[in-house]
Amino acid sequence: DTKPLPFLHVYHHFTVLIVSWLVNIWEVSFGFNFGVMNTFIHSFMYFYYYLKCCGFHPKWDFILTVFQIIQMIAGTLM
């Protein structure tokens, strides 16, 4: 049973791809900070998915989504 990917998921990965490519081409200084921030959020996101697959229902899904949105805004501002 597959579900379509949410827009936020697709948008996030599209913007990370574009920003990563631009950081590599332009060799900008914020690339490391962006990578650390992205890794931090993904660590929690994939742990959340792991818990869901194990049958748990974490109550902090809203907080995770807020942090993802903050990451996208911070990455855009960088």
N, C-alpha and C positions, 0 to 999 in steps of 0.2 A: 504494500500500500504506500504509494508515494504521494507527497503533497508538493504543490508548487512552492518555489522559494519565495519568501516574503520580499517585498520591494526593498526594505531596509537592508537586508542581507546582500542582495545584488548590488545596490547602490554603494554600500560600504566596500565590497571587494573591488568594484570598478574604480572607485576613487583611490583606494590603496594602490592598485595597479598603476594608475596614471601618475600619482604622486611619487611612487617608487621609481618609475621610469624617469620622471623629470629630475628627481634627486640624483640619480645616477648620471644623467646627461650633464646637468649643470653643476654637479659636485657641491651642493649647498650644505651649509653647516647644520641645519636642523634635521638632517636625515637620520642621525643616530637617535636623537630624542624621539622622533616620530616612530622609529622602529621599536624602541623600548616601550613606548606608550601602547603601540599596537600589540606587542607581545603580551604585555600585562593584561589588557582587555581580553585577548584571545585565550589566555590561560583560564580565566574565570568562565568565559563563554563555553569552552570545550568541556570544562569540568561540569558546568550546568547540563550540557547535552549528555554527558556520561551519566549523571545522576538520573536524568529523565529516562535514559535507556535501561537503567537498573530498576525502574518502577517508582522512583521517588519523585516528588513534586515540590521542588524548592520554591519557597515563598518570595525569593529575591529576584524573580525574573524582571520585574519592573525596574528595579535598581540597576540591573545589568543593562537593560535597554537605555536607561538614562546615561549611564557611563559610556555606552557606545555612541550615543548622540553627542555627548561632550567631547569624546575623542574626535569625531568627525569635524566638529566646530573648531577644536584646538588645532587639528591638522590643517584645516583650511586657513586659519589665522597665521599659522607658522609660515 
